[in-house]
Amino acid sequence: MKAELENLIEQMITRGILFEEAVKEFEKRFILKVVDHHRHNLSKAASELGIHRNTLSKRLLDYQNGHQTPTPSTSNNGDNHNDNHGDNKGRARSASAKKKSPTRKSKK
């Protein structure tokens, strides 16, 4: 497999394919193959890929519409920054933080 990859890389360099293009195409094909492997069960596919299911859904829609999702190294406005797998990190407030603390009346 390593030799096949080396050969593929050599062909890509010879044909002038840019690194960013190669990474996007590899990512797209890898994701589509994993989704197919899990018979389009996005939860299982996302788990295997190590990304949130919503991120996977967004990427699949982008692929379907002919768009390429920017990679994290080239864009900071994608959905990639919030792949937290359900924990509360990065959310504005937790449910307990939304409760108002009792206000104290000042003595005059």
VEXDREN-2710 file (C-alpha; in Angstrom, 1 decimal):
% VEXDREN-2710
k/r/px/py/pz
1/MET/0.0/0.0/0.0
2/LYS/2.9/2.4/0.8
3/ALA/4.3/1.9/-2.7
4/GLU/0.9/2.6/-4.3
5/LEU/0.6/5.8/-2.3
6/GLU/4.2/6.9/-3.3
7/ASN/3.3/6.2/-6.9
8/LEU/0.1/8.2/-6.6
9/ILE/1.9/11.1/-5.0
10/GLU/4.5/11.1/-7.7
11/GLN/1.8/11.2/-10.4
12/MET/0.1/14.1/-8.7
13/ILE/3.3/16.1/-8.5
14/THR/4.1/15.4/-12.1
15/ARG/0.7/16.6/-13.2
16/GLY/0.9/19.8/-11.1
17/ILE/-1.8/19.0/-8.6
18/LEU/-1.6/21.4/-5.7
19/PHE/-1.4/20.1/-2.2
20/GLU/-4.6/21.8/-1.1
21/GLU/-6.5/20.2/-4.0
22/ALA/-5.1/16.8/-3.2
23/VAL/-6.0/17.0/0.4
24/LYS/-9.6/18.1/-0.4
25/GLU/-10.1/15.3/-2.9
26/PHE/-8.6/12.7/-0.6
27/GLU/-10.8/13.9/2.3
28/LYS/-13.9/13.8/0.0
29/ARG/-13.2/10.3/-1.2
30/PHE/-12.3/9.0/2.2
31/ILE/-15.5/10.4/3.8
32/LEU/-17.7/9.0/1.0
33/LYS/-16.1/5.6/1.3
34/VAL/-16.7/5.5/5.0
35/VAL/-20.3/6.6/4.6
36/ASP/-20.8/3.9/2.0
37/HIS/-19.2/1.3/4.2
38/HIS/-21.7/2.1/7.0
39/ARG/-24.6/2.0/4.5
40/HIS/-25.2/5.8/4.9
41/ASN/-25.6/5.5/8.7
42/LEU/-24.2/9.0/9.4
43/SER/-23.8/8.4/13.2
44/LYS/-21.6/5.4/12.7
45/ALA/-19.7/7.0/9.9
46/ALA/-19.1/10.2/11.8
47/SER/-18.0/8.2/14.8
48/GLU/-15.4/6.3/12.7
49/LEU/-14.2/9.5/11.1
50/GLY/-13.9/11.3/14.5
51/ILE/-16.2/14.2/13.5
52/HIS/-19.6/15.3/14.7
53/ARG/-22.6/14.0/12.7
54/ASN/-23.7/17.5/11.9
55/THR/-20.3/18.2/10.4
56/LEU/-20.5/15.1/8.3
57/SER/-24.0/16.0/7.1
58/LYS/-22.8/19.5/6.1
59/ARG/-19.8/18.1/4.1
60/LEU/-22.0/15.6/2.3
61/LEU/-24.4/18.4/1.3
62/ASP/-21.4/20.4/0.1
63/TYR/-20.2/17.5/-2.0
64/GLN/-23.6/16.9/-3.4
65/ASN/-23.9/20.6/-4.4
66/GLY/-20.5/20.6/-6.0
67/HIS/-18.8/22.6/-3.2
68/GLN/-15.7/21.7/-1.4
69/THR/-15.6/22.3/2.4
70/PRO/-12.5/24.4/3.3
71/THR/-9.9/22.5/5.3
72/PRO/-9.2/23.8/8.8
73/SER/-5.8/25.1/7.7
74/THR/-7.3/27.3/5.0
75/SER/-10.4/28.6/6.6
76/ASN/-11.6/29.5/10.1
77/ASN/-15.3/29.9/9.3
78/GLY/-16.2/26.3/8.7
79/ASP/-17.9/23.9/10.9
80/ASN/-14.7/22.2/11.8
81/HIS/-14.0/24.2/14.9
82/ASN/-16.8/22.7/16.8
83/ASP/-16.3/19.0/16.5
84/ASN/-16.8/18.4/20.2
85/HIS/-18.8/15.1/20.0
86/GLY/-21.6/16.3/22.3
87/ASP/-19.7/17.9/25.2
88/ASN/-20.6/21.4/26.3
89/LYS/-17.3/23.0/25.4
90/GLY/-17.7/25.9/23.1
91/ARG/-21.4/26.4/23.8
92/ALA/-22.5/29.8/25.0
93/ARG/-24.0/28.7/28.3
94/SER/-24.9/25.5/30.0
95/ALA/-28.5/25.1/31.3
96/SER/-27.4/25.7/34.9
97/ALA/-25.5/28.9/33.9
98/LYS/-28.8/30.3/32.5
99/LYS/-30.4/30.4/35.9
100/LYS/-30.4/33.9/37.4
101/SER/-28.7/34.3/40.7
102/PRO/-30.8/35.9/43.4
103/THR/-30.4/39.7/43.5
104/ARG/-29.7/41.3/46.8
105/LYS/-31.5/44.4/47.8
106/SER/-29.3/47.2/49.0
107/LYS/-30.0/48.7/52.3
108/LYS/-30.6/52.4/52.3
END
